C-alpha cells in the first residue's frame, strides 16, 4: 500500500522539466531486467531515465528511500474497462455504432478512478459495452490527474465488436448469430463503410464468450485478415 500511495503522489504532482528524482531501496520488478534488489529508479521531468543497481544519483536530486520489504512494479494496465463511465457504455437503439467514442462517457472525478490508481492501475482502455455488434471506439487514459483532456492518451485505439448474446435483441437487427455474422461480413466487404475504414487503421477488440462465438470470430479474423484481440 505504501508504494501504491507513493505512485499516486508522484502522478498527482508532476515533476518540473529539469527536476530529478531518485527512488532507491526495496525490490524493483522490471520487465527487461527481472527483479532488482536495492536498486535505484532515476526520473527526470516525470519520466524514467534509468533503472538498476549501479545507477549514479546526481547531486541535487530529490531522493526517496523506500522502507525495508517494499516492492515497486510498473503501473498495471487495464486493457478493457468501463472505469469512471458515469453514463451508458453503449448506444441502446442501434447495433452498429462505429462513430461512438467510449471515452466520452468517462468521468475523471469518478471515485472509482482514485480507487484504481491506489491499487496500482495507471493506464486504462475505456471500452464500449458488449450490447452492440459494433460498439464503437476504445479510448486510452492515463490516471495522472483530474482533467480529462490532460489524462487522455488517445481517443481511438481500437474498435469494439461483440459476438456475445448481449448484442442480439428481438427489437433490432441482428437477432441471431447467423444474422450477426452476415451483417459483419457485409460491412467488412464494403470498403466505403465506416467499420471497414476503422478496421483498416486500428485493431478490433472483440467480445466472444461461448466456444461457438469464438470459432466464428476466429473465422472472421482469418477471412478478412483483421488485427484483433
C-alpha positions in Angstrom: 0.0 0.0 0.0 2.8 2.4 0.8 4.2 2.1 -2.8 0.8 2.5 -4.4 0.2 5.7 -2.4 3.7 6.8 -3.5 2.7 6.3 -7.1 -0.5 8.3 -6.5 1.6 11.2 -5.1 4.0 11.1 -8.0 1.3 11.1 -10.6 -0.7 13.8 -8.9 2.3 16.1 -8.5 4.1 16.2 -11.9 7.8 17.0 -11.9 9.2 20.1 -13.4 11.0 19.5 -16.7 14.5 19.5 -15.1 13.7 18.1 -11.7 15.5 14.8 -10.9 14.0 12.3 -8.6 15.7 9.1 -7.3 13.7 6.2 -5.7 16.0 3.7 -4.0 15.8 0.5 -2.0 13.3 -2.3 -1.9 12.7 -4.8 -4.7 12.1 -3.3 -8.1 10.2 -5.6 -10.6 11.2 -4.8 -14.2 10.2 -6.3 -17.5 13.6 -6.4 -19.2 16.0 -7.0 -16.2 14.0 -9.2 -13.9 13.7 -8.3 -10.2 16.4 -6.0 -8.8 17.1 -5.8 -5.0 18.2 -2.5 -3.5 18.3 -0.8 -6.9 17.6 2.8 -8.0 14.9 4.3 -10.3 16.0 7.7 -11.7 13.4 10.0 -13.1 13.7 13.4 -14.8 10.7 15.6 -15.6 8.4 12.7 -14.5 10.0 10.2 -16.9 12.2 7.2 -16.0 15.7 7.7 -17.4 17.4 4.7 -15.8 16.8 1.7 -13.5 19.5 -0.5 -12.0 21.8 -1.3 -9.1 24.7 0.8 -10.5 22.8 4.0 -11.2 24.6 7.1 -10.0 22.3 9.6 -8.3 23.2 13.1 -9.5 24.0 15.9 -7.0 20.9 17.9 -6.1 18.4 15.1 -6.9 15.5 14.5 -4.6 15.9 11.1 -3.0 13.0 8.8 -1.7 14.3 6.0 0.5 11.9 3.0 0.4 11.2 1.1 3.6 12.5 -2.4 4.0 10.4 -5.0 2.3 9.0 -2.6 -0.3 8.2 -3.8 -3.8 7.7 -1.4 -6.7 6.3 -2.5 -10.1 5.4 -0.9 -13.4 1.9 0.5 -13.4 -0.8 -2.0 -14.2 -2.7 -1.7 -17.4 -6.5 -2.3 -17.6 -6.9 -3.4 -21.2 -10.7 -3.4 -21.2 -12.7 -1.3 -18.8 -15.7 0.9 -18.2 -13.9 2.7 -15.4 -15.4 6.1 -14.5 -18.2 5.7 -17.1 -20.9 7.7 -15.4 -23.2 7.4 -18.4 -24.3 4.4 -20.5 -21.4 2.5 -22.1 -23.3 1.7 -25.3 -26.0 3.2 -27.6 -29.1 1.0 -27.0 -31.2 2.0 -30.0 -28.6 0.9 -32.7 -26.5 -2.1 -33.1 -23.8 -0.6 -35.4 -22.2 2.5 -33.9 -18.5 2.7 -35.1 -18.6 6.5 -34.6 -19.2 6.3 -30.8 -16.2 7.1 -28.6 -16.4 5.3 -25.2 -14.0 7.8 -23.7 -16.8 10.5 -23.9 -18.6 8.6 -21.1 -15.5 8.7 -18.9 -15.6 11.0 -15.8 -12.2 11.8 -14.4 -13.5 12.7 -11.0 -15.4 9.5 -10.5 -14.4 7.9 -7.2 -13.5 4.6 -8.9 -10.7 6.4 -10.7 -8.9 7.1 -7.5 -9.6 3.6 -6.3 -8.0 2.1 -9.4 -4.9 4.3 -9.1 -4.4 3.5 -5.4 -4.5 -0.2 -6.5 -1.6 0.4 -8.9 -3.6 0.8 -12.2 -2.1 3.7 -14.2 -3.3 3.2 -17.7 -6.9 2.2 -18.8 -8.5 1.4 -22.1 -12.1 2.7 -21.8 -14.3 0.5 -23.9 -17.9 0.4 -25.0 -20.0 -2.4 -23.5 -21.0 -5.7 -25.1 -24.5 -4.8 -26.1 -23.8 -3.7 -29.7 -22.5 -5.7 -32.6 -20.2 -2.7 -33.4 -19.9 -0.9 -30.1 -17.6 1.9 -31.0 -14.1 3.2 -30.3 -11.9 2.2 -27.4 -10.0 5.2 -25.8 -6.9 5.2 -23.7 -6.5 7.3 -20.5 -3.6 7.7 -18.0 -4.8 8.2 -14.5 -2.5 11.1 -13.7 -4.8 14.0 -12.8 -8.3 15.3 -12.7 -8.6 17.0 -16.1 -10.0 14.6 -18.7 -8.2 16.4 -21.6 -4.8 16.0 -19.9 -5.4 12.4 -18.9 -6.4 11.2 -22.5 -3.6 9.4 -24.3 -5.7 8.6 -27.4 -9.4 8.9 -28.2 -9.4 5.9 -30.5 -7.1 2.9 -30.2 -9.3 0.0 -31.3 -12.9 -0.7 -32.5 -15.0 -2.8 -30.1 -17.1 -5.6 -31.6 -19.4 -8.0 -29.7 -20.3 -11.5 -30.8 -21.9 -12.4 -27.5 -25.7 -12.9 -26.8 -25.8 -9.4 -25.3 -25.6 -7.9 -28.8 -28.6 -9.9 -30.0 -32.1 -8.4 -29.4 -35.6 -9.1 -30.8 -36.4 -5.4 -31.4 -33.5 -4.7 -33.8 -31.0 -6.5 -36.1 -29.2 -8.7 -35.7 -31.4 -11.1 -33.8 -29.3 -14.2 -34.3 -25.7 -15.4 -34.6 -26.1 -16.0 -38.3 -27.6 -12.6 -38.7 -24.7 -11.0 -36.8 -22.1 -12.8 -38.9 -23.9 -11.9 -42.2 -24.0 -8.2 -41.2 -20.4 -8.2 -40.2 -19.3 -9.7 -43.5 -21.4 -7.2 -45.4 -19.8 -4.3 -43.5 -16.3 -5.6 -43.9 -16.7 -6.3 -47.6 -17.7 -2.7 -48.3 -14.5 -0.7 -48.3 -16.6 2.5 -48.0 -18.3 1.5 -44.8 -17.2 3.2 -41.5 -16.5 -0.2 -40.0 -14.1 -1.3 -42.8 -12.3 2.1 -42.7 -11.9 2.0 -38.9 -10.5 -1.6 -39.0 -8.1 -0.7 -41.8 -6.5 1.8 -39.4 -6.8 0.2 -36.0 -7.3 -3.3 -34.4 -10.6 -4.8 -33.3 -11.3 -5.7 -29.7 -13.8 -8.5 -29.9 -16.1 -9.9 -27.1 -17.0 -13.5 -27.5 -18.0 -15.8 -24.6 -19.1 -19.2 -26.0 -17.0 -21.7 -28.0 -19.3 -21.2 -31.0 -18.9 -17.5 -30.9 -15.1 -17.7 -30.6 -15.0 -20.1 -33.6 -17.0 -17.6 -35.7 -14.8 -14.7 -34.6 -11.6 -16.7 -35.5 -13.0 -17.4 -39.0 -13.9 -13.8 -39.5 -10.5 -12.6 -38.4 -8.8 -15.0 -40.7 -11.0 -14.3 -43.7 -10.6 -10.6 -43.5 -7.0 -10.5 -42.1 -8.1 -8.4 -39.2 -5.8 -7.3 -36.4 -7.8 -8.4 -33.5 -7.8 -9.3 -29.8 
